[in-house]
Amino acid sequence: MTLYSYHVSHEQHSPRDLLRYVQQAEAAGFDAAFSSDHLQPWGPAQGHSAATWSWLGAALQATQRLRFSAITVPGGWRYHPVVLAQAIATLASMYPGRVPWVALGSGEALNEACIGSGWPAKPERQQRLQKAALAMRELLRGERVSQPAPVAVDDARLWVRPDAPVPLVGAATSAETARWCGSWADGLLTVASRFDDLQAIVQAFREGGGAGKPVHVKVDVCWAPSEDEALHAAHAQWRYNTAAGAANEDARHPEDFDRLTREMSAEAMRGHVFISHDLQAHVQHLRQWASVGADTLDIHQVAGDQAAFIQRFGEQVLPALRRSAG
């Protein structure tokens, strides 16, 4: 059965507000919460970017049953894989069963290039990602790990570990990357604005070695009491995330994304976010996304009143989805 996750957007909300939102999401019937891990927001108007791993400890303590996952980058820029493995193991030890998986990606310059070591092209970033993921997996199993560059580890070992290793999921937004993730990752995290693209990504993952592995899908939506309000809210807060091609991975500053998306019209946002004031339309949209065999749908309300979104989706959308799946 598909689990429904509330997306914790650290780029858009203060950590204090996000703690309140996950408590509300738990009360409203969401199954899980999923965190982004950014140093900077996508655009200046978003205005936030708290430390995800510090926040996760507080969030797990502030809730009772929600499961928490996150996407992070272990390639040796902001985080070394040994440091990340220790953080994951600590949280999973303290809260058994509530850190079910962590997604790993190759990163964006916006968050990782700050350490000043240069920002390599995607093939090198993918190589570093895979090397780091393999080291983390061994560490989480309790092994001593040594490996050479590009992500060097010298005789590392974790002394606090959960009862069972936390699965490490690969993040992909293209069929090519998803196929590659199938060869080494414990599952797939993806996001797609068109259903045909989503189907192709999931199929490529399964053909590449991911058959039988879990698939988690992030779905960007915008709900508001009126269609016009939803449309303009999505444009005001989430147009920054629509930068095309390599710019999405290579731009260095929130102001770059502001410039790159300045000509994006509000109506054009419909090609990137599901926008509707009609809750039944959201049910139909999410039902279609779940039909690819998604183990988790991470629902990201990209703009607007988070508390109202949580309440209305908890009252009407989640029950309808569960009835149709039941």
Secondary structure, 3 states (H helix, E strand, C coil): CCEEEEEECCCCCCHHHHHHHHHHHHHHCCCEEEECCCCCCCCCCCCCCCCHHHHHHHHHHHCCCCEEEEEECCCCCCCCHHHHHHHHHHHHHHCCCCCCCEEECCCCHHHHHHHCCCCCCHHHHHHHHHHHHHHHHHHHCCCCEEECCCCCEEEECCCCCCCCCCCEEEECCCHHHHHHHCCCCCCEEEECCCHHHHHHHHHHHHHHHHCCCCEEEEEEEECCCCHHHHHHHHHHHHHHHHCCCCHHHHCCCHHHHHHHCCCCCCHHHHHCCEECCCHHHHHHHHHHHHCCCCCEEEEEECCCCHHHHHHHHHHHHHHHHHHHHC
